[in-house]
Amino acid sequence: MPNNFFQFEADFVNSLRCIPMQVRMKLDTCGVKLKLSHWNQFTQQERQALVEMPCTTAEEIPAYEQYLQQLVVEHTRTPASTLTIDPHPPWMDTTTIPSSIQTKAQELGVSITPSQWQSLTCAQRFALIKLSRPSHENKNFLPALQEFGLL
């Protein structure tokens, strides 16, 4: 899925000054906690490579993680910390809408149905999960709902 950016990311994807959702999904998939300070030390070409490099199969996931950690060490001399990889991440579950999403949607007067949740792509479900977290800056939750046809 090369350059499969969301519209709500349009204000920063050209410069890649923030970590785009598709890369954040890869980080969760390969178990690396990449900080924005790490990302900002990478060159534009390195960021683009992380966007374009696949991270879905049993072969791609460790290769992505190895490349990413190599970049972090090259720029910071210390590897990024690791995350536990969820063998059944919530964005892969088409039957259960996470409560964080339901709560955030209800705050906006929106209700997401199970059939709507099922119709979303994994990347869209991932984005909504990330955007509905209490610790996240949630200004893009509503634009994401609009972009994904949930309003």
Summary of the structure (lengths in Angstrom):
residues: 151
radius of gyration: 15.7
end to end distance: 25.3
largest distance: 47.0
contacts: 385
relative contact order: 0.14
helix: 54%
strand: 3%
